[in-house]
Amino acid sequence: MSQATIAQIQSLTREQLPFALAYGFRLEALDSGTATVRAPYSNEFLRPGGTISGPVMMGLADYGVYAAVLSCIGIVELTVTTNLNINFLHRPEPGDLLAYTRIIKLGKRLAVGEVEMFVEGKDELVAHVTATYSIPPGSVVSPISKPHQAGR
C-alpha cells in the first residue's frame, strides 16, 4: 500500500473526521512517519484560568499520530487509537498549538507514536504524548526508512 499524502489526509479529514474540522485542525507537514499539525487558536478552547483545555490538546495529538501512521501505511481508515497517554507539562497560554509527531515503532498490527506539543512561538514544551494505534489485519505496512526526530 502506498503512503498517504497531505491531500489524501485532508480529503479524509473533510469527509470523515468531523471532530478535526470542528476544532479547525490543520495538517501542515507530512513525511514518512512524521506529521506536523496545528490547532489554530480559538477562545472556545479556553478553560477556567485562561489555559487551553486538555481535550483540545489530546485531540490534536491523536490527529497528528493518525496522520503520521497513515503516512506510512496509506489510507487505512479503520486504523484506530488503542491507547493515548498525555503529560501536561506547562500551562499553554492562548495561541496556536503545534504538534510535532513521529512514529517510533511500526509493526504489522500496531504503531506507536510520540508527540511534542508547543504554543506557536514559544520554546516551552506544553505536552508530551505517546499513542498506540491498531492497524487492521491485512493492511500492508511500509517500513519507516529512518528514525525520525520529533520537534521543530
C-alpha positions, 0 to 999 in steps of 0.5 A: 500500500502506498503512503498517504499524502497531505491531500489524501489526509485532508480529503479524509479529514473533510469527509470523515473526521468531523471532530478535526474540522470542528476544532479547525485542525490543520495538517501542515507537514507530512513525511514518512512517519512524521506529521506536523499539525496545528490547532489554530487558536480559538477562545472556545478552547479556553478553560477556567484560568485562561489555559487551553483545555486538555481535550483540545490538546489530546485531540490534536495529538491523536490527529497528528499520530493518525496522520503520521501512521497513515503516512506510512501505511496509506489510507487505512481508515479503520486504523484506530487509537488503542491507547493515548497517554498525555503529560501536561507539562506547562500551562499553554497560554492562548495561541496556536498549538503545534504538534510535532509527531513521529512514529517510533515503532511500526509493526504489522498490527500496531504503531506507536507514536510520540508527540511534542506539543508547543504554543506557536512561538514559544520554546516551552514544551506544553505536552508530551504524548505517546499513542498506540494505534491498531492497524487492521489485519491485512493492511500492508505496512511500509517500513519507516526508512529512518528514525525520525526526530520529533520537534521543530 
